[in-house]
Amino acid sequence: MKKTLLLPFILLVFLIQGCAYGIIDDKRLIDTMSSDKALSSSIKTALLKDSFLDGFSVSVYSYYKHVFLIGEIPENLQEKAVSIAQSKKPNSVTAHWFTKKKAAESDFLLSGRLRTALIGAKGLSSTRIDTEINAGRVVLLGVIGTDEERKIAIRTARNVQGVQHVISYPMLPPRAETGDKPPAKEEYNGLNPTKKSTGRQKGAEVQEEPVQTFGPSGI
């Protein structure tokens, strides 16, 4: 009898560990996470309809119904992409469009180094952080527990070899005293970029990617 009960118990442990890594660790409630996933999937499906993004790619994220469009598409498609996202009635739409640049190394390799650094960062729950990489430019997104976690994530990403810029959007859960607003954009230079930089490196901060934040009815 004990052996019969042992296998279900082991499976339950693995399920709990999996949930702890992916769901319980997220600051959003499960119903909110489901709603966000449905919203981002709906927008992605709408963007792909009729080959609107044929040959191009836009990543779609949603946190507390605040939607983020991250990608590199022609200027004549950018406004339409935002309009499509707004048609799904999110709380806001933030569009971050990368300017076209050539990467000095594989984004895949840089992604591996970045994820390893985030996992190893003390005081940071890396499973709350989503990342997008384009030619050494890193975008951080997600729902973090404290403002200190946001700072740790930024500092960690900036120190990864090959990172040119770090653009930060991680948000805290909405609070009554602060309201339900999308996170403000923060952008910094990488501290260990490759020799051939894709941007200015003199200052501590850099502003060069076109970003616009829209509410349900527009700018």
C-alpha positions as CSV (number, residue, x, y, z in Angstrom):
1,M,0.0,0.0,0.0
2,K,2.8,2.4,0.9
3,K,4.5,1.8,-2.5
4,T,1.2,2.5,-4.2
5,L,0.9,5.9,-2.5
6,L,4.5,6.8,-3.1
7,L,4.3,7.4,-6.8
8,P,1.4,9.9,-6.6
9,F,3.2,11.7,-3.8
10,I,6.3,12.1,-5.9
11,L,4.3,13.3,-8.8
12,L,2.6,15.8,-6.5
13,V,5.9,17.1,-5.3
14,F,7.1,17.7,-8.9
15,L,3.8,19.5,-9.7
16,I,4.2,21.7,-6.7
17,Q,7.8,22.5,-7.5
18,G,6.8,23.4,-11.1
19,C,4.0,25.6,-9.9
20,A,6.3,27.3,-7.4
21,Y,8.8,28.0,-10.2
22,G,6.3,29.3,-12.7
23,I,3.1,30.4,-11.1
24,I,3.3,30.8,-7.4
25,D,6.4,32.9,-7.8
26,D,4.6,35.3,-10.0
27,K,3.1,38.2,-8.0
28,R,-0.2,38.1,-10.1
29,L,-3.1,36.0,-8.9
30,I,-3.8,32.9,-11.1
31,D,-7.0,34.4,-12.5
32,T,-5.2,37.6,-13.5
33,M,-2.4,35.6,-15.1
34,S,-5.0,33.6,-17.1
35,S,-6.6,36.8,-18.2
36,D,-3.2,38.3,-19.2
37,K,-2.3,35.2,-21.2
38,A,-5.6,35.2,-23.0
39,L,-5.2,38.9,-23.9
40,S,-1.7,38.6,-25.2
41,S,-2.7,35.5,-27.2
42,S,-5.7,37.3,-28.7
43,I,-3.5,40.2,-29.8
44,K,-0.8,38.0,-31.2
45,T,-3.4,36.1,-33.2
46,A,-4.9,39.4,-34.5
47,L,-1.4,40.6,-35.5
48,L,-0.8,37.4,-37.5
49,K,-4.1,37.5,-39.2
50,D,-4.0,38.2,-43.0
51,S,-0.2,38.0,-42.9
52,F,0.0,41.5,-41.4
53,L,3.4,40.6,-39.9
54,D,4.6,38.4,-42.8
55,G,8.4,38.3,-42.5
56,F,8.4,40.4,-39.2
57,S,8.1,39.5,-35.6
58,V,6.4,41.2,-32.7
59,S,6.4,39.8,-29.1
60,V,3.3,40.5,-27.1
61,Y,3.3,40.6,-23.3
62,S,0.5,41.5,-20.8
63,Y,0.7,42.2,-17.1
64,Y,-2.5,43.3,-15.3
65,K,-3.9,44.1,-18.8
66,H,-1.0,46.5,-19.6
67,V,0.2,45.3,-23.0
68,F,3.7,45.6,-24.4
69,L,4.6,45.2,-28.1
70,I,8.3,44.5,-28.6
71,G,9.8,44.1,-32.0
72,E,11.4,45.5,-35.2
73,I,8.9,46.3,-37.9
74,P,8.6,49.0,-40.6
75,E,7.3,52.3,-39.5
76,N,4.3,52.0,-41.8
77,L,3.1,49.0,-39.8
78,Q,3.8,50.3,-36.3
79,E,0.6,52.4,-35.9
80,K,-1.5,49.6,-37.2
81,A,0.0,47.1,-34.8
82,V,-0.9,49.4,-31.8
83,S,-4.4,49.9,-33.1
84,I,-4.9,46.1,-33.3
85,A,-3.7,45.8,-29.7
86,Q,-6.0,48.6,-28.6
87,S,-9.0,46.9,-30.2
88,K,-8.7,44.2,-27.5
89,K,-9.4,46.8,-24.8
90,P,-6.3,46.6,-22.6
91,N,-5.6,49.1,-19.9
92,S,-2.7,50.5,-21.9
93,V,-0.4,49.6,-24.8
94,T,3.3,50.3,-24.7
95,A,5.1,49.8,-28.1
96,H,8.8,49.5,-28.1
97,W,10.1,49.4,-31.7
98,F,13.8,48.6,-32.2
99,T,15.7,50.6,-34.8
100,K,17.3,48.4,-37.4
101,K,20.8,47.4,-36.5
102,K,23.2,44.5,-37.0
103,A,24.1,42.4,-34.1
104,A,27.8,41.9,-33.3
105,E,27.1,38.4,-32.0
106,S,24.2,35.9,-31.8
107,D,21.2,37.1,-29.8
108,F,20.8,33.5,-28.8
109,L,24.2,33.3,-27.1
110,L,23.6,36.6,-25.3
111,S,20.2,35.4,-24.2
112,G,21.9,32.4,-22.5
113,R,24.4,34.6,-20.7
114,L,21.6,37.0,-19.6
115,R,19.3,34.3,-18.3
116,T,22.2,32.6,-16.4
117,A,23.1,36.0,-14.8
118,L,19.5,36.7,-13.8
119,I,19.1,33.2,-12.2
120,G,22.3,33.7,-10.2
121,A,21.5,37.3,-9.1
122,K,21.1,37.4,-5.3
123,G,17.8,39.0,-4.1
124,L,16.1,38.5,-7.5
125,S,13.4,36.0,-8.4
126,S,14.4,35.6,-12.1
127,T,11.2,33.7,-13.0
128,R,9.3,37.0,-12.7
129,I,11.5,38.6,-15.4
130,D,10.8,38.3,-19.1
131,T,13.5,39.4,-21.6
132,E,13.7,40.4,-25.2
133,I,17.1,40.8,-27.0
134,N,17.8,42.6,-30.3
135,A,21.4,43.3,-31.4
136,G,22.7,43.6,-27.9
137,R,19.7,45.7,-26.7
138,V,17.9,44.1,-23.8
139,V,14.3,44.7,-22.8
140,L,13.3,43.6,-19.3
141,L,9.6,43.1,-18.5
142,G,7.5,41.3,-15.8
143,V,5.9,41.8,-12.4
144,I,8.4,42.1,-9.6
145,G,7.8,42.1,-5.8
146,T,9.9,45.1,-4.8
147,D,11.5,48.1,-6.3
148,E,14.9,46.7,-5.2
149,E,14.3,43.7,-7.4
150,R,13.9,46.0,-10.4
151,K,17.2,47.6,-9.6
152,I,18.9,44.3,-9.2
153,A,17.5,43.1,-12.6
154,I,18.8,46.3,-14.3
155,R,22.2,46.1,-12.7
156,T,22.6,42.4,-13.5
157,A,21.6,42.9,-17.1
158,R,23.9,45.9,-17.6
159,N,26.9,43.8,-16.4
160,V,26.4,41.0,-18.8
161,Q,29.1,40.9,-21.5
162,G,27.9,42.1,-24.8
163,V,24.8,44.0,-23.6
164,Q,24.7,47.4,-25.3
165,H,21.6,48.9,-23.8
166,V,19.1,47.8,-21.1
167,I,15.5,49.0,-21.3
168,S,13.5,48.3,-18.2
169,Y,9.7,47.9,-17.9
170,P,9.2,45.6,-14.9
171,M,6.2,46.7,-12.8
172,L,5.0,46.4,-9.2
173,P,1.5,45.0,-8.6
174,P,-1.1,47.8,-8.8
175,R,-1.8,49.4,-5.5
176,A,-4.7,51.6,-4.4
177,E,-2.4,54.5,-3.5
178,T,-0.5,54.5,-6.8
179,G,-3.3,53.4,-9.1
180,D,-3.1,51.0,-12.1
181,K,-0.5,52.6,-14.4
182,P,2.0,51.1,-16.8
183,P,5.6,51.1,-15.6
184,A,7.7,54.0,-16.7
185,K,10.5,53.2,-19.1
186,E,14.1,53.3,-17.8
187,E,17.1,52.9,-20.2
188,Y,20.8,52.5,-19.5
189,N,24.0,51.7,-21.3
190,G,25.6,48.3,-20.8
191,L,28.7,48.3,-18.7
192,N,30.5,45.6,-20.7
193,P,29.5,46.1,-24.3
194,T,31.3,44.7,-27.3
195,K,33.9,46.8,-28.9
196,K,31.6,47.9,-31.8
197,S,28.9,49.6,-29.9
198,T,25.4,50.1,-31.3
199,G,24.9,53.3,-29.4
200,R,26.4,56.1,-27.4
201,Q,28.5,55.0,-24.4
202,K,29.5,58.2,-22.7
203,G,26.6,58.8,-20.4
204,A,24.9,56.6,-17.9
205,E,21.7,56.7,-19.7
206,V,20.7,56.6,-23.4
207,Q,17.4,57.4,-25.2
208,E,17.3,56.3,-28.8
209,E,14.5,53.6,-29.2
210,P,11.1,54.9,-30.2
211,V,8.6,54.1,-27.4
212,Q,5.0,55.3,-27.0
213,T,2.5,54.4,-24.3
214,F,-1.2,54.4,-25.2
215,G,-4.3,54.2,-23.0
216,P,-7.5,52.5,-24.1
217,S,-8.5,55.4,-26.3
218,G,-5.1,56.4,-27.6
219,I,-2.1,58.6,-26.6
